[in-house]
Amino acid sequence: MSVILCRLDEIADGESRGFEHELEDDDIEFFVVRKGQSVFGYFNDCPHIGTPLNWKNKNFLTLDNSMIVCATHGAVFRIEDGHCTAGPCIGQSLRTVDVSCESGNILLHRLGDITL
């Protein structure tokens, strides 16, 4: 089973959007980054100390939209695999969320170890 999060065209190419999904009486926060027709999903928590990546806004990306950034401590992550390339958690990675784009919709398939 999959859940439609939104239409692909609701996230501009090169931008990101945060989501919440209720799962077992808990709201799980994650975000999706769009690059062309591809989408990449990650939990909204930094591997450094577990704080949300965004702060006071919905943006999860650097100013030039080329990397994911943690607003708390400035850790920088690659969009394609969530690997930290700079900052206090260098070498660690964001936890992925299984998303895809099908028929113009962004679908959520899994949250961590939990299949929807």
BADO-349789 format. One record per residue (C-alpha): residue in three letters; x, y, z. Coordinates in Angstrom, 2 decimals. Example, Ala and Ser with C-alpha at 12.3 -4.5 7.8 and 13.67 -1.06 7.14 Angstrom:
<pts>
residuo,xx,yy,zz
ALA,12.30,-4.50,7.80
SER,13.67,-1.06,7.14
</pts>
This chain:
<pts>
residuo,xx,yy,zz
MET,0.00,0.00,0.00
SER,1.20,3.50,-0.80
VAL,-0.01,6.96,0.15
ILE,-0.20,9.89,-2.27
LEU,1.63,12.83,-0.68
CYS,1.01,15.39,-3.42
ARG,1.34,15.96,-7.15
LEU,4.89,16.27,-8.46
ASP,4.15,19.74,-9.84
GLU,3.31,20.96,-6.31
ILE,7.04,20.94,-5.53
ALA,9.09,23.08,-7.89
ASP,12.10,21.43,-9.49
GLY,15.08,21.84,-7.15
GLU,12.96,22.58,-4.08
SER,11.76,20.71,-0.99
ARG,8.62,20.25,1.08
GLY,7.98,18.90,4.56
PHE,5.26,16.39,5.43
GLU,3.74,14.76,8.50
HIS,2.19,11.31,8.50
GLU,0.30,9.82,11.43
LEU,1.56,6.36,12.19
GLU,0.58,4.36,15.27
ASP,-0.68,7.45,17.16
ASP,2.50,9.40,16.39
ASP,3.15,12.11,13.81
ILE,6.23,11.27,11.75
GLU,7.95,14.27,10.14
PHE,9.84,13.89,6.89
PHE,10.57,15.85,3.74
VAL,10.89,15.34,0.01
VAL,13.34,17.00,-2.38
ARG,12.58,17.14,-6.10
LYS,15.28,17.02,-8.78
GLY,13.68,16.89,-12.20
GLN,11.40,13.86,-12.29
SER,13.18,12.24,-9.31
VAL,12.22,12.61,-5.65
PHE,14.24,11.86,-2.52
GLY,12.73,11.44,0.95
TYR,14.30,11.73,4.40
PHE,13.20,11.87,8.02
ASN,13.32,15.40,9.40
ASP,16.03,14.78,11.97
CYS,19.74,15.47,11.83
PRO,22.02,12.53,12.71
HIS,24.16,14.90,14.80
ILE,21.74,15.33,17.72
GLY,18.32,14.55,16.28
THR,17.05,18.09,15.86
PRO,14.77,18.94,12.93
LEU,16.71,20.03,9.86
ASN,14.51,23.04,9.15
TRP,14.03,25.97,11.52
LYS,11.13,28.43,11.40
ASN,10.52,27.68,7.74
LYS,9.74,24.84,5.42
ASN,13.01,24.98,3.49
PHE,15.47,22.11,3.90
LEU,18.02,23.23,1.31
THR,21.03,25.50,1.02
LEU,20.44,28.92,-0.54
ASP,21.41,27.63,-4.00
ASN,19.20,24.51,-3.53
SER,22.15,22.20,-4.27
MET,22.36,20.43,-0.88
ILE,20.25,19.63,2.19
VAL,21.28,21.68,5.22
CYS,20.64,21.44,8.96
ALA,19.59,24.88,10.18
THR,20.76,24.13,13.73
HIS,24.45,23.33,13.20
GLY,25.02,23.76,9.47
ALA,25.62,20.12,8.52
VAL,25.35,19.67,4.74
PHE,23.99,16.54,3.04
ARG,23.85,15.34,-0.56
ILE,20.32,15.30,-1.97
GLU,20.74,12.00,-3.83
ASP,21.76,9.84,-0.84
GLY,21.56,11.98,2.33
HIS,25.29,11.54,3.06
CYS,26.80,14.33,5.21
THR,29.71,16.03,3.45
ALA,30.36,18.90,5.89
GLY,29.55,19.83,9.48
PRO,29.47,18.07,12.85
CYS,28.15,14.73,11.54
ILE,30.40,14.32,8.50
GLY,30.30,10.78,7.16
GLN,26.88,10.01,8.66
SER,23.65,9.95,6.63
LEU,20.05,11.01,6.91
ARG,17.50,8.22,7.37
THR,15.69,7.63,4.10
VAL,11.96,7.56,3.49
ASP,10.81,5.41,0.57
VAL,9.12,7.73,-1.93
SER,8.67,7.65,-5.69
CYS,7.01,9.55,-8.50
GLU,4.36,7.67,-10.47
SER,1.77,9.09,-12.86
GLY,2.56,12.63,-11.74
ASN,2.07,11.85,-8.04
ILE,4.63,11.61,-5.25
LEU,3.97,8.39,-3.36
LEU,5.06,7.36,0.13
HIS,5.76,3.62,0.38
ARG,7.70,3.15,3.62
LEU,8.66,5.08,6.73
GLY,11.86,3.50,7.98
ASP,11.11,-0.13,8.81
ILE,7.36,0.36,8.47
THR,5.60,-0.46,5.19
LEU,2.35,1.43,4.64
</pts>
